[in-house]
Amino acid sequence: MDLQQRIDELWTDLKSGDIDAILKHFATTGSICLPKTSANSIVPFTGKFEGHQKIREFFELRDATIQTKSTNVESVYHQTSTAFLNVKTEGNCKKTGVGYKINDLHVLKFNTIHHVLEWTIYADLSELIEALKVDLPEQLLGAVTANDVNAVKQCLTMGADPNARNSTTGLTALMMAACQNQPEIVRLLLNAGADVFTTDSNTGATALHKACQGQSAEIAKLLTDAGSFIDAVTPTMGHTPIMDALWYLAPDVVKHIVSCKPNLNTKTHYGFSLWDHLEYETKVQATAEGKATMAAIKSDIEGYRDECLAKIEEQKVMAATEKGDAELVKKLIAEGTTVETVYPHVNTFSDGHTPLIVAARDNHLDIVKLLLEAGAEVDVFDWVFKGYPIHKATYNGRPDVLKTLLSSPKMNSKVINVQGQINGYTPLTDALWHGFEECANILLDHPDCKLGNVAHDGKDELAVSEQVFGKDHALTQRIRSMSTSQS
């Protein structure tokens, strides 16, 4: 049999789908290869298949995956023991029904009796890959539902979106795994980039809320380690995670959440406080075990509340600062009382604030001076608004407080130009937005002031100044000139 005849018969058998007939064209040690890459690993029949048994596996995998509608050899070139075929193929993915087209280059090397030694197929598989991926979200969600760790791994390896969402329940794969107490799957999804911040589309719960329902402290820790907001509030009911944890009788989850220092004083949208929940859920427990669980939960929550109250009591400088009592602040500092305390999260205006942040916020200039002289840190932001002391001064239009803060030996370029996490505003942007011209000029006078900081709304300092003061205002013209010179 000459080489052209071998090629013709091979292609006839290939079209017939008769694997036994196809194998007769291969040498015993022959191989077929569709090179495998990270991009095409979703295709089951990529890789090198050597020997008749493996070659059979290649064609079986291919036939299980695709249905070929047409395959046409556009051109053939061969010399001695090598043939090159350009082939156009059209087909459907059997599982999804989605069609695809492929242009292949087939390179076949033959032995002396024209049996195939090596058959390599070079192809752009992008259309087939997309056809295979169509139902990956459903595959992933199904694997999570079945608690099939290996199937979840396979789906993620194939490129499944770890944030796939069930259209009926509104839950993402991560929420499902968290609620179903599947820590290994939660780890896989987090490692694949699952979003801990997104909410379900029906109630607005986060994955951490669902971990509370699943009663898994292990998963709750995985989620908080990944950055989940400990006090996330659902927009429908107004529940925080700790409310759900006690609701679903999960004392270990409560214990973990308490260790993350949550806010115990938020209220639901229907008016219940956490304490109302404790009382109500205790009443509706009909079993001794349920009552004992609620007692343990109550003990942990009350213990943390008492810890917060003790911290507040200990923060003498903060108490004096909130009252604006400069003489008491001065006395406390002289006695060696620390000025670097952080107020606990108890649903107040000072949550997560240091005394210096409060003094700058409340315009207590004398106290700002005292705290700075005592070495108070300026590179610090509050937990609520994520604002630095310098933000508080410019937001409130206090040039005297601003100048005092800028005089601190701890002040640096990073703090002067810091962009707040809430809106991306720098201290200068805050001054401009609120129309405080003097504060803006004080910052512009400082050698470390940098322009060109774009806020979350896409506006830089010049855009804000033009909006607030107008394009022809002297302050706007100054910023425009400085922007040009700094660029």
For each residue, the residues with C-beta under 8 A, 3 or more apart:
1: 5 6 9 113 114
2: 5 6 114
3: 6 7 78 81 83 110 114
4: 7 8 76 78
5: 1 2 8 9
6: 1 2 3 9 10 25 110 114 115
7: 3 4 10 11 76 78 83 85 108
8: 4 5 11 12
9: 1 5 6 12 13 25
10: 6 7 13 14 22 25 116
11: 7 8 14 15 73
12: 8 9 15 16
13: 9 10 16 18 21 22 24 25
14: 10 11 17 22 71
15: 11 12 71
16: 12 13 21
17: 14 63
18: 13 21 22
19: 22 23 56 59 60 63
20: 23 24
21: 13 16 18 24 25
22: 10 13 14 18 19 25 26 55 59
23: 19 20 26 52 55 56
24: 13 20 21
25: 6 9 10 13 21 22 115 116
26: 22 23 30 32 52 55 115 116 119
27: 30 111 115 116 117
28: 51 52
29: 50 51 117
30: 26 27 50 51 52 55 115 116 117 118 119
31: 48 49 50 51 54 55 117 118 119
32: 26 48 49 55 58 116 119 120 121
33: 47 48 49 118 119 120 121
34: 43 45 46 47 58 120 121 123
35: 46 47 48 120 122
36: 40 41 46 47 48
37: 40 41 46
38: 41
39: 129
40: 36 37 43 46 125 129
41: 36 37 38 46 157 158
42: 129 132 133 158 159
43: 34 40 46 65 125 128 129 132
44: 61 62 64 65
45: 34 58 59 61 62 65
46: 34 35 36 37 40 41 43 125
47: 33 34 35 36
48: 31 32 33 35 36
49: 31 32 33 54 55 57 58
50: 29 30 31 54 55
51: 28 29 30 31 54 55
52: 23 26 28 30 55 56
53: 56 57
54: 31 49 50 51 57 58
55: 22 23 26 30 31 32 49 50 51 52 58 59
56: 19 23 52 53 59 60
57: 49 53 54 60 61
58: 32 34 45 49 54 55 61 62
59: 19 22 45 55 56 62 63
60: 19 56 57 63 64
61: 44 45 57 58 64 65
62: 44 45 58 59 65 66
63: 17 19 59 60 66
64: 44 60 61 94
65: 43 44 45 61 62 93 94 95 132
66: 62 63 91 92 93 94 100 128
67: 91 92 94
68: 71 89 90 91
69: 90 91 92 99
70: 88 89 90 91
71: 14 15 68 87 88 89 90
72: 87 88 89
73: 11 76 85 86 87
74: 86 87 88
75: 85 86
76: 4 7 73 83 84 85 86
77: 83 84
78: 3 4 7 82 83 84
79: 82
80:
81: 3 109 110 111 112
82: 78 79 107 108 109 110
83: 3 7 76 77 78 106 107 108 110
84: 76 77 78 105 106 107
85: 7 73 75 76 104 105 106 108
86: 73 74 75 76 103 104 105 106
87: 71 72 73 74 103 104 105 106
88: 70 71 72 74 101 102 103 104
89: 68 70 71 72 101 102 103 104
90: 68 69 70 71 99 100 101 102
91: 66 67 68 69 70 99 100 102
92: 66 67 69 97 98 99 100 131
93: 65 66 96 97 98 99 100 128 131 132 134
94: 64 65 66 67 97
95: 65 132 135
96: 93 131 132 134 135
97: 92 93 94
98: 92 93 130 131 134
99: 69 90 91 92 93 131
100: 66 90 91 92 93 127 128 130 131
101: 88 89 90 127
102: 88 89 90 91 123 124 125 127 128
103: 86 87 88 89 123 124
104: 85 86 87 88 89 121 122 123
105: 84 85 86 87 121 122 123
106: 83 84 85 86 87 119 120 121 122
107: 82 83 84 118 119 120 121 122
108: 7 82 83 85 116 118 119 120
109: 81 82 116 117 118 119
110: 3 6 81 82 83 114 115 116 117
111: 27 81 114 115 117
112: 81
113: 1
114: 1 2 3 6 110 111
115: 6 25 26 27 30 110 111
116: 10 25 26 27 30 32 108 109 110 119
117: 27 29 30 31 109 110 111
118: 30 31 33 107 108 109
119: 26 30 31 32 33 106 107 108 109 116
120: 32 33 34 35 106 107 108
121: 32 33 34 104 105 106 107
122: 35 104 105 106 107
123: 34 102 103 104 105
124: 102 103 127
125: 40 43 46 102 128 129
126: 129 130
127: 100 101 102 124 130 131
128: 43 66 93 100 102 125 131 132
129: 39 40 42 43 125 126 132 133
130: 98 100 126 127 133 134
131: 92 93 96 98 99 100 127 128 134
132: 42 43 65 93 95 96 128 129 136 158
133: 42 129 130 136 158 159 160
134: 93 96 98 130 131
135: 95 96 138 139
136: 132 133 139 140 155 158 159 160 161 164
137: 140 141 160 161 164 165
138: 135 141 142 164
139: 135 136 142 143 151 155 160
140: 136 137 143 144 152 155 156 160 161 162 164 173
141: 137 138 144 145 164 166 173 176
142: 138 139 145 146 151
143: 139 140 146 148 151 152 154 155
144: 140 141 147 148 152 173 176 177 180 182 185
145: 141 142 176 180
146: 142 143 151
147: 144 180 182 185
148: 143 144 151 152
149: 152 153 182 184 185 188
150: 153 154
151: 139 142 143 146 148 154 155
152: 140 143 144 148 149 155 156 185 188 189
153: 149 150 156 157 188
154: 143 150 151 157 158
155: 136 139 140 143 151 152 158 160
156: 140 152 153 159 160 162 188 189 192
157: 41 153 154
158: 41 42 132 133 136 154 155
159: 42 133 136 156
160: 133 136 137 139 140 155 156 164
161: 136 137 140 164
162: 140 156 173 174 189 192 193 194
163: 172 173 174 193 194 195 198
164: 136 137 138 140 141 160 161 172 173
165: 137 170 171 172 173 201
166: 141 169 170 171 172 176
167: 170
168:
169: 166 176 200 202
170: 165 166 167 200 201 202 203
171: 165 166 175 176 179 200 210
172: 163 164 165 166 175 176 194 195 198 200 207
173: 140 141 144 162 163 164 165 176 177 189 194
174: 162 163 177 178 186 189 190 194 195 196 207
175: 171 172 178 179 200 205 206 207 210
176: 141 144 145 166 169 171 172 173 179 180 210
177: 144 173 174 180 182 185 186 189 219
178: 174 175 181 182 186 207 208 210 211 214 216 219 223
179: 171 175 176 210 211 213 214
180: 144 145 147 176 177 214
181: 178 214 215 216 219
182: 144 147 149 177 178 185 186 219
183: 186 187 216 218 219 222
184: 149 187 188
185: 144 147 149 152 177 182 188 189
186: 174 177 178 182 183 189 190 219 222 223
187: 183 184 190 191 222
188: 149 152 153 156 184 185 191 192
189: 152 156 162 173 174 177 185 186 192 194
190: 174 186 187 193 194 196 222 223 226
191: 187 188
192: 156 162 188 189
193: 162 163 190
194: 162 163 172 173 174 189 190 207
195: 163 172 174 198
196: 174 190 206 207 208 223 226 227 228
197: 206 227 228 229
198: 163 172 195 206
199: 203 204 205 206 232 234 235
200: 169 170 171 172 175 203 204 205 206 210
201: 165 170
202: 169 170 236
203: 170 199 200 234 235 236 237
204: 199 200 234 235 236
205: 175 199 200 209 210 234 239 244
206: 175 196 197 198 199 200 209 210 228 229 232 241
207: 172 174 175 178 194 196 210 211 223 228
208: 178 196 211 212 220 223 224 228 229 230 232 241
209: 205 206 212 213 232 234 239 241 244
210: 171 175 176 178 179 200 205 206 207 213 214
211: 178 179 207 208 214 216 219 220 223 241 253
212: 208 209 215 220 241 242 244 245 247 248 250 253 257
213: 179 209 210 244 248
214: 178 179 180 181 210 211 219
215: 181 212 248 249 250 252 253
216: 178 181 183 211 219 220 250 253
217: 220 221 250 252 253 255 256
218: 183 221 222
219: 177 178 181 182 183 186 211 214 216 222 223
220: 208 211 212 216 217 223 224 241 245 253 256 257
221: 217 218 224 225 256
222: 183 186 187 190 218 219 225 226
223: 178 186 190 196 207 208 211 219 220 226 228
224: 208 220 221 227 228 230 256 257 260
225: 221 222
226: 190 196 222 223
227: 196 197 224
228: 196 197 206 207 208 223 224 232 241
229: 197 206 208 232
230: 208 224 240 241 242 257 260 261 262
231: 240 241 262 263 266 345
232: 199 206 208 209 228 229 240 241
233: 238 239 240 266
234: 199 203 204 205 209 237 238 239
235: 199 203 204 238
236: 202 203 204 269
237: 203 234 268 269 270
238: 233 234 235 266 267 268 269 270
239: 205 209 233 234 243 244 247 268
240: 230 231 232 233 243 244 262 263 266 274
241: 206 208 209 211 212 220 228 230 231 232 244 245 257 262
242: 212 230 245 246 254 257 258 262 264 274 301
243: 239 240 246 247 268 274 277
244: 205 209 212 213 239 240 241 247 248
245: 212 220 241 242 248 250 253 254 257 297
246: 242 243 249 250 254 274 277 278 281 294 297 301
247: 212 239 243 244 277 281
248: 212 213 215 244 245
249: 215 246 281 290 293 294 297
250: 212 215 216 217 245 246 253 254
251: 254 255 293 296 297 300
252: 215 217 255 256
253: 211 212 215 216 217 220 245 250 256 257
254: 242 245 246 250 251 257 258 297 300 301
255: 217 251 252 258 259 300
256: 217 220 221 224 252 253 259 260
257: 212 220 224 230 241 242 245 253 254 260 262
258: 242 254 255 261 262 300 301 303 304
259: 255 256
260: 224 230 256 257
261: 230 258 304 344 345
262: 230 231 240 241 242 257 258 345
263: 231 240 266 345 346 347 351
264: 242 274 301 304 305 308 345 346 347
265: 273 274 346 347
266: 231 233 238 240 263 273 274 347
267: 238 271 272 273
268: 237 238 239 243 271 272 273 277
269: 236 237 238
270: 237 238
271: 267 268 276
272: 267 268 276 277 280
273: 265 266 267 268 276 277
274: 240 242 243 246 264 265 266 277 278 301
275: 278 279
276: 271 272 273 279 280
277: 243 246 247 268 272 273 274 280 281
278: 246 274 275 281 282 294 297 298 301
279: 275 276 282 283
280: 272 276 277 283 284
281: 246 247 249 277 278 284 285 294
282: 278 279 285 291 294 295 298
283: 279 280
284: 280 281
285: 281 282 290 291 293 294
286: 290
287: 290 291
288: 291 292
289: 292 293
290: 249 285 286 287 293 294
291: 282 285 287 288 294 295
292: 288 289 295 296
293: 249 251 285 289 290 296 297
294: 246 249 278 281 282 285 290 291 297 298
295: 282 291 292 298 299
296: 251 292 293 299 300
297: 245 246 249 251 254 278 293 294 300 301
298: 278 282 294 295 301 302
299: 295 296 302 303
300: 251 254 255 258 296 297 303 304
301: 242 246 254 258 264 274 278 297 298 304 305
302: 298 299 305 306
303: 258 299 300 306 307
304: 258 261 264 300 301 307 308
305: 264 301 302 308 309
306: 302 303 309 310
307: 303 304 310 311 344
308: 264 304 305 311 312 344 345 346
309: 305 306 312 313
310: 306 307 313 314
311: 307 308 314 315 341 343 344
312: 308 309 315 318 319 343 344 346
313: 309 310
314: 310 311 341
315: 311 312 318 319 341 343 355
316: 319 320 332 337
317: 320 321 329 332 333 337 338 339 341 355 371
318: 312 315 321 322 341 343 350 353 354 355 358
319: 312 315 316 322 323
320: 316 317 323 325 328 329 332 367
321: 317 318 324 325 329 355 358 359 362 364 367 371
322: 318 319 350 358 362
323: 319 320 328
324: 321 362 364 367
325: 320 321 328 329
326: 329 330 364 366 367 370
327: 330 331
328: 320 323 325 331 332
329: 317 320 321 325 326 332 333 355 367 370 371
330: 326 327 333 334 370
331: 327 328 334 335
332: 316 317 320 328 329 335 337
333: 317 329 330 336 337 339 370 371 374
334: 330 331
335: 331 332
336: 333
337: 316 317 332 333
338: 317 341
339: 317 333 354 355 356 371 374 375 376
340: 354 376 377
341: 311 314 315 317 318 338 354 355
342: 352 353 354 383
343: 311 312 315 318 346 348 350 351 352 353 354
344: 261 307 308 311 312 351
345: 231 261 262 263 264 308 351 352 383
346: 263 264 265 308 312 343 351
347: 263 264 265 266 351
348: 343 351
349: 384
350: 318 322 343 353 358
351: 263 343 344 345 346 347 348 382 383 384
352: 342 343 345 382 383 384
353: 318 342 343 350 357 358 361 382 383 384
354: 318 339 340 341 342 343 357 358 376 377 380 382
355: 315 317 318 321 329 339 341 358 359 367 371 376
356: 339 359 360 368 371 372 376 377 378 380 389
357: 353 354 360 361 380 381 382 387 388 389 392
358: 318 321 322 350 353 354 355 361 362 364
359: 321 355 356 362 364 367 368 371 389
360: 356 357 363 368 389 390 392 393 398 401 405
361: 353 357 358 387 392 396
362: 321 322 324 358 359
363: 360 396 398 401
364: 321 324 326 358 359 367 368
365: 368 369 398 400 401 404
366: 326 369 370
367: 320 321 324 326 329 355 359 364 370 371
368: 356 359 360 364 365 371 372 389 401 404 405
369: 365 366 372 373 404
370: 326 329 330 333 366 367 373 374
371: 317 321 329 333 339 355 356 359 367 368 374 376
372: 356 368 369 375 376 378 404 405 407 408
373: 369 370
374: 333 339 370 371
375: 339 372 410
376: 339 340 354 355 356 371 372
377: 340 354 356 380 410
378: 356 372 388 389 390 405 408 410 411 415
379: 388 410 412 414 415
380: 354 356 357 377 388 389
381: 357 386 387 388 391 418 420 421
382: 351 352 353 354 357 385 386 387
383: 342 345 351 352 353 386
384: 349 351 352 353
385: 382 391 420 422
386: 381 382 383 420 421 422
387: 357 361 381 382 391 392 395 420 422
388: 357 378 379 380 381 391 392 415 418 420 427
389: 356 357 359 360 368 378 380 392 393 405
390: 360 378 393 394 402 405 406 411 415 416 418 427
391: 381 385 387 388 394 395 418 420 425 427 430
392: 357 360 361 387 388 389 395 396 401
393: 360 389 390 396 398 401 402 405 427 439
394: 390 391 397 398 402 427 428 430 431 434 436 439 440 443
395: 387 391 392 430 431 434
396: 361 363 392 393 401
397: 394 431 434 435 436 438 439
398: 360 363 365 393 394 401 402 439
399: 402 403 436 438 439 442
400: 365 403 404
401: 360 363 365 368 392 393 396 398 404 405
402: 390 393 394 398 399 405 406 427 439 442 443
403: 399 400 406 407 442
404: 365 368 369 372 400 401 407 408
405: 360 368 372 378 389 390 393 401 402 408 411
406: 390 402 403 411 416 442 446
407: 372 403 404 411
408: 372 378 404 405 411
409:
410: 375 377 378 379
411: 378 390 405 406 407 408 415 416
412: 379 415 416 448
413: 416 417 448 450
414: 379 417 418
415: 378 379 388 390 411 412 418
416: 390 406 411 412 413 427 443 446 448 449 450
417: 413 414 426 427 428 448 449 450 453
418: 381 388 390 391 414 415 426 427
419: 424 425 426 453 455
420: 381 385 386 387 388 391 423 424 425 426 430
421: 381 386
422: 385 386 387 425
423: 420 455 456 457
424: 419 420 429 453 454 455 456 457
425: 391 419 420 422 429 430 433 455
426: 417 418 419 420 429 430 453 455 461
427: 388 390 391 393 394 402 416 417 418 430 431 443
428: 394 417 431 432 440 443 444 449 451 453 461
429: 424 425 426 432 433 453 455 459 461 464
430: 391 394 395 420 425 426 427 433 434
431: 394 395 397 427 428 434 436 437 439 440 443
432: 428 429 435 436 440 461 464 465 468 469 475
433: 425 429 430 464 468
434: 394 395 397 430 431
435: 397 432 468 469
436: 394 397 399 431 432 439 440
437: 431 440 441 469 475
438: 397 399 441 442
439: 393 394 397 398 399 402 431 436 442 443
440: 394 428 431 432 436 437 443 444 465 475
441: 437 438 444 445 475 478
442: 399 402 403 406 438 439 445 446
443: 394 402 416 427 428 431 439 440 446 449
444: 428 440 441 449 478 479 482
445: 441 442 449
446: 406 416 442 443 449
447:
448: 412 413 416 417
449: 416 417 428 443 444 445 446
450: 413 416 417 453 486
451: 428 460 461 462 479 482 483 486
452: 460 461 483 486 487
453: 417 419 424 426 428 429 450 460 461
454: 424 458 459 460
455: 419 423 424 425 426 429 458 459 460 464
456: 423 424
457: 423 424
458: 454 455 463
459: 429 454 455 463 464 467
460: 451 452 453 454 455 463 464 483
461: 426 428 429 432 451 452 453 464 465 479 483
462: 451 465 466 476 479 480 483
463: 458 459 460 466 467
464: 429 432 433 455 459 460 461 467 468
465: 432 440 461 462 468 469 473 475 476 479
466: 462 463 469 470 471 476
467: 459 463 464
468: 432 433 435 464 465
469: 432 435 437 465 466 473 475 476
470: 466 473 476
471: 466 476
472: 476 477
473: 465 469 470 476 477
474: 477 478
475: 432 437 440 441 465 469 478 479
476: 462 465 466 469 470 471 472 473 479 480
477: 472 473 474 480 481
478: 441 444 474 475 481 482
479: 444 451 461 462 465 475 476 482 483
480: 462 476 477 483 484
481: 477 478 484 485
482: 444 451 478 479 485 486
483: 451 452 460 461 462 479 480 486 487
484: 480 481 487
485: 481 482
486: 450 451 452 482 483
487: 452 483 484
